[in-house]
Amino acid sequence: MMRKHLPGLGLCAIVVAVAFTIEAVVKTATPIVISPLVVAVVLGALISNFGLIPEICRPGIRFAARSLLRLGIVLLGLQLSFAQVRELGAPGLILVIVVVAITFVGTQWLGKKLGLSHGLSLLVATGFSICGASAIAAMRPVSDADDDDMAYAIALVTICGTLAIFLLPASAELIGFTGAQFGSWVGASVHDVAQTVATASSGDQEAQHAAIIVKLTRVMLLAPLVAGVSFTRRRKLASTHSVPSSETATQVKLPPLVPLFVVGFLATIALNSILELPEVFLSDAKWIEKTLLASALVGLGAGVDARKLRSIGARPLALGLISWLLIATISGAGVAILY
């Protein structure tokens, strides 16, 4: 079984190595911060749309997009602990929950008003409210979104997250935020973890610490969000095909009640919370997690159809920009009130 996957996994490994190299070069040569996950999905889409993927590689690429993705999400839990929530305190926890809820619901509502598909609106809402590309990739298996929706959503969180690196520090200075307020605003509003670190780095040590704690608490909400969407979609599909005489009822594949990788994600958070794991172990696990997720995103990117992306037009860009303004405004107001 695994033998047929080897060519595709080998191709993914090569593309991932290129993605990490590009990230390192960009980081060294420019002030731009770009996640290797974003580079991986772009490279996957490019090699696929230029017809550079041999047919023998397809099974391994599909395996990476499905199985390696789930394993990477499970390992992501090792970067989190329940102690971070305690350190955040009641005001910070209220801020995170309110910001995530309003952004998640508001973005989907706006996507519907703009005439976009439910799948695309859901992925954009997930990426903007939680943690960018990783959250989008985690939500994709339990949603009705396709690979093109995923690629567009990742592009939007990358564009807006990059803008935040330059605009939030200047805005915080105009508003007069303290270091802790600035960091909390960054952690509550910036999408990708790497972009959060880059944005907060313009502040003091207090700002950087607050940004990381608030951001990682947002990431912890990925599990209940994915589980909730999976449960809702399962119930909807079950009711739609509940007529006993219908042949379709036996053919419809329902999403799991709670996806197994979500259970694993929560289990690794609990493990890191209960045990004092060695720093070297956590560092290695983080590298493996990023490598697995990058490999998965190469596979997901390979399913992107560039012609379909062009046909969607500018409406998703409008959704992304408005969603970004929404989360920045709500989180900024919350910080001003609660801190």
Order of alpha helices (4+ residues) and beta strands (2+ residues): alpha-alpha-alpha-alpha-alpha-alpha-alpha-alpha-alpha-alpha-alpha-alpha-alpha-alpha-alpha-alpha-alpha
